[in-house]
Structures are given as C-alpha cells and as structure tokens.
Amino acid sequence: MGSLPLAIQLSTSLLLILLPLVVIELGLVVFSLVDLFKPERRVIGDNKLVWALIIVLVGTIGPIVYLLAGRKQN
C-alpha cells in the first residue's frame, strides 16, 4: 500500500487551508452587493455602479472598504 505522492498531499493541505478563506471572501462580496443594491441604501458619492466595481474588482479590501466607509448612515 503506497501513500499519496507528496505533491497531492501538499495540494490537499493547501486546499483545506484556502477553502475557508475563499468562502469568507465570496460571502463578503455577496453580502456587500446585496446591501449595496437595496433601494433604500445611500452611498458616498451617490454612485452605486462605482461601488459595485470596487466591491467586485478590488478583492477582499473592496467589500471591507464599502462596508466601513462607503455607506451613508440613514
């Protein structure tokens, strides 16, 4: 009985480490976009399209910046 090659073991370990991070990233993006496109939501600069592009294209930082600084408080 041979064990798995080292490359497969490493890729499996890496996948197990990265999978939760990918899920968190996707969750942040989805939550931010849903929040952004609520009809009552107002944003800094009054341009939701620009904020959507920031959320989607800037990676992990985009949704965080939107959630912390992009929303106007009602």
Secondary structure as GFF3:
##gff-version 3
##sequence-region A 1 74
A	DSSP	alpha_helix	6	36	.	.	.	ID=ss1
A	DSSP	three_ten_helix	44	46	.	.	.	ID=ss2
A	DSSP	alpha_helix	48	57	.	.	.	ID=ss3
A	DSSP	alpha_helix	61	65	.	.	.	ID=ss4
A	DSSP	pi_helix	66	70	.	.	.	ID=ss5
###
